[in-house]
Amino acid sequence: MDAIEITTELNKINHIHRSLDETNPVTYIIFQETFKHLLTDKQMEWLDNKITDLNHKMNMNVHKQLSNYDMELLRAPILEKSEESGIMRQCKL
């Protein structure tokens, strides 16, 4: 496949759902699995590297986001959280 064909097919995948863009490794996995019989060894290698790189970036972003949370507070029971903030409400029966 040449560059124009590859770009065209990647755009078709992107039209399936907006999340399947150039930053989503699933986009390239779908492309690779669909067209592996038409790709050269170098193109397959490039795709493997692209998928690995995007997975790494995604993992780093998730780790960065999780590091901003207070994990002890997240694991605490809901009643403990509400007692500390004084938002306890009584239920009318």
C-alpha positions as CSV (number, residue, x, y, z in Angstrom):
1,M,0.0,0.0,0.0
2,D,1.2,3.5,-0.7
3,A,0.9,6.5,1.6
4,I,-2.3,7.8,-0.1
5,E,-4.1,4.4,0.3
6,I,-3.0,4.2,3.9
7,T,-4.2,7.7,4.7
8,T,-7.5,7.0,3.0
9,E,-8.1,3.8,4.9
10,L,-7.1,5.4,8.3
11,N,-9.6,8.2,7.5
12,K,-12.3,5.5,6.9
13,I,-11.5,4.0,10.3
14,N,-11.8,7.4,11.9
15,H,-15.2,7.9,10.4
16,I,-16.4,4.8,12.2
17,H,-16.1,6.6,15.5
18,R,-14.5,9.9,16.5
19,S,-12.4,8.3,19.1
20,L,-10.6,6.3,16.4
21,D,-8.1,9.0,15.6
22,E,-4.4,9.3,15.2
23,T,-3.8,9.2,19.0
24,N,-5.7,6.0,19.6
25,P,-3.7,2.7,19.2
26,V,-6.9,0.8,18.4
27,T,-7.1,2.8,15.1
28,Y,-3.8,1.3,14.0
29,I,-4.6,-2.2,15.3
30,I,-7.8,-2.2,13.2
31,F,-5.8,-1.0,10.2
32,Q,-3.1,-3.5,10.7
33,E,-5.4,-6.5,11.1
34,T,-7.5,-5.4,8.2
35,F,-4.7,-4.8,5.7
36,K,-1.8,-7.0,6.9
37,H,-1.9,-9.0,3.7
38,L,-1.3,-5.8,1.7
39,L,1.5,-4.3,3.9
40,T,5.2,-4.7,3.6
41,D,7.4,-5.9,6.4
42,K,8.6,-2.3,7.0
43,Q,5.1,-1.0,7.1
44,M,4.1,-3.7,9.6
45,E,7.1,-2.9,11.7
46,W,6.2,0.8,11.6
47,L,2.7,0.0,12.7
48,D,4.0,-2.2,15.6
49,N,6.2,0.7,16.8
50,K,3.4,3.2,16.4
51,I,1.0,1.0,18.5
52,T,3.6,0.5,21.2
53,D,4.4,4.2,21.3
54,L,0.7,5.2,21.6
55,N,0.1,2.5,24.3
56,H,3.0,3.9,26.3
57,K,1.8,7.5,26.0
58,M,-1.7,6.4,27.0
59,N,-0.4,4.5,30.0
60,M,1.7,7.6,31.0
61,N,-1.4,9.8,30.8
62,V,-3.5,7.5,32.9
63,H,-0.7,7.2,35.5
64,K,-0.3,11.0,35.6
65,Q,-4.1,11.4,36.1
66,L,-4.2,8.8,38.8
67,S,-1.3,10.3,40.7
68,N,-3.4,13.5,41.2
69,Y,-6.1,11.6,43.2
70,D,-6.1,10.9,47.0
71,M,-6.3,7.1,46.8
72,E,-6.9,6.8,50.6
73,L,-9.9,9.1,50.3
74,L,-11.2,7.3,47.2
75,R,-11.1,3.9,49.0
76,A,-12.8,5.2,52.1
77,P,-16.5,4.2,52.6
78,I,-19.0,6.9,51.5
79,L,-20.3,7.4,55.1
80,E,-16.8,8.3,56.3
81,K,-16.4,10.9,53.5
82,S,-19.8,12.5,54.2
83,E,-19.3,12.6,58.0
84,E,-16.0,14.5,57.5
85,S,-17.6,17.1,55.2
86,G,-20.8,17.5,57.3
87,I,-23.2,16.6,54.5
88,M,-25.1,13.8,56.3
89,R,-28.8,14.0,55.6
90,Q,-31.6,12.2,57.4
91,C,-34.0,10.2,55.5
92,K,-37.7,10.8,56.1
93,L,-39.8,7.6,56.6
